[in-house]
C-alpha cells in the first residue's frame, strides 16, 4: 500500500513539474517546441527507473 501512494505522489510531482515547465517556457520563450524536447527527459527517467 505504501508503495502505491509513493508512486502516485511521484506521478503527481512529475505532472506538476511539467505544468510549471510549460508555464515557464511560454512566459520566457513563447515557444513550445523547446519545451517538448526537455519534457521528454524527466518522463523517460521515470519510465526507466
Buried (B, 14 or more C-beta within 10 A) or exposed (E): EEEEEEEEEEEEEBEEEBEEBBEEBEEEEEEEEEBEEEBEEBEEEEEEE
